[in-house]
């Protein structure tokens, strides 16, 4: 192993842990653990920034009732406990009693590296990384899970290089691979949604954005969006159908999950397709319409009214399995684009920056658990 400054690394580090107890509680704490030593192909990254994404909250908060959370411990090492509903606890059996590290991605400087050339090449460099356990002061990862960033990159820009950028790019890649020509996206004013809008404008891909409030529509219009449909309006279905007729979109990515939105999208797609039909079929159109759920902002049941024929699909979509389908060359192509457009297309904006302890304050938990548009937290593990 090589070090940038030999002998200066601490032997222990702090990281956020999430525990589900057998008596039905979520427990969040800050644990002190050994600093890992990189194997030959690994690097040790001093984490300077790690975002709290919606995809992190499932592991971090485990669907606990944070409105009833209580905090104990000290200001520097808080311990948060929140109750879990019986129906939620029933699905968490595999993680009972396990204190789990949290955080999907982050940014920092490589301070130690194994002997493999790929690892040594990253020594002293700023990298974005993926692989979990980034809500801590250090993270040991294979060199291949790092994205090399330009020297001097601000962690604010580098912390969110993987999840949102690669998800947005992969939505467009999925569209092309499956033979669609346009997209629909829900919760479209999110950081990810804004990235997707910029990508689609740059690549000439028609995009229909679905939001829930007028101010969210204004955000997307300011980015140049042509089609923005507000689901809170009485005219929503008519507006969505008109946008689908104009774009020909037959593929949607849904971050909401619960309620009737996914079914409404399929229904409006069917109506839009049939505006160009030359003959009637009692089985509906033969144009395949697909909705992929990639998030669960709404935990209520998904409601489907079957009025869109038989050529349709509703399923789940995850980034990691898709990247496996895309292959190494495809992943490298997407990663190169992210680095090249880091402060433009793929810029993330944070409303709060907090320490490890700050991320476990009740005020912070109550805010980021809402997953509200325009509200995004960045954890600075190695800052006070």
Beta strands, then each sheet from edge to edge (+ up, - down):
strand 1: 2-3
strand 2: 12-20
strand 3: 25-34
strand 4: 42-52
strand 5: 70-73
strand 6: 78-83
strand 7: 100-101
strand 8: 105-113
strand 9: 126-130
strand 10: 138-142
strand 11: 146-148
strand 12: 182-186
strand 13: 206-211
strand 14: 227-230
strand 15: 251-254
strand 16: 257-259
strand 17: 289-293
strand 18: 298-302
strand 19: 312-316
strand 20: 352-354
strand 21: 377-379
sheet 1: 1+ 8- 4+ 10-
sheet 2: 1+ 8- 9+ 11-
sheet 3: 1+ 8- 4+ 21- 20-
sheet 4: 5+ 6- 3+ 2- 7+
sheet 5: 14+ 13+ 12+ 15+ 17+ 19+
sheet 6: 16+ 18+
end
